[in-house]
């Protein structure tokens, strides 16, 4: 399972927080709106920075919150 999202935090050592936005249709009114989820992601080389667009892939659980790892940096913020 692969996803593309934006880095919202790079404070942790070998850990980044990645936000994914997705659209949901309202069950009653039919309007689409944006929801988001944030995943803790393993970044072995600390290569992703704040604002980067990255691709992540699911993996075995690495800690209590981390079950994703960085695949590549799609677009750099700088």
Order of alpha helices (4+ residues) and beta strands (2+ residues): beta-beta-beta-beta-beta
